[in-house]
């Protein structure tokens, strides 16, 4: 379960998202603007939830 959480955490990372957007053809400045907003509005909350889930999984072992 921990490995899955770490994989999700990596895939929702703003830098990873930025790279995928650039790969899809979005300009770098536009992608950076999108990822900055995403990081502030979405990722900060999701990251805390994933960290909490990882800690819960570790304590259940």
Number of C-alpha atoms within 10 A of each C-alpha: 10 15 9 10 15 13 12 14 18 14 13 17 18 23 16 12 19 22 15 14 18 15 11 9 9 14 11 14 11 13 19 19 12 15 22 16 12 16 19 11 11 14 18 13 11 16 17 12 13 16 15 12 15 17 12 12 13 11 8 6 5
